[in-house]
Amino acid sequence: MNHNHIWDKIFLSLLIIGGLNWGLVGLFRFDLVAWMFGGAESLLSRMVYILVAISAVWCSTLLFRIGEETSEQMHAIG
């Protein structure tokens, strides 16, 4: 079992939450994270923002790993 796949799903989920939050900010000027955790300056909101940023960095590696996995699968088949 590849533990990276578990982390991929966790971080991708956080990234989706962050993207939806930014969509709400852009469309309606409503920051759901700030609203849920007591304002944009609260410790909990800042922790969520930091986790989303870390998720973006982690998920950017998917672009390179997906190509490698596909290449490895093709060599195993052929």
Buried (B, 14 or more C-beta within 10 A) or exposed (E): EEEEEEEBEEBBEBBEBBEEBBEBBEEEEEBBBBEEBEEEEBEEBBEBBEBBEEBBEBBEEBEEEEEEEEEEEEEEEE
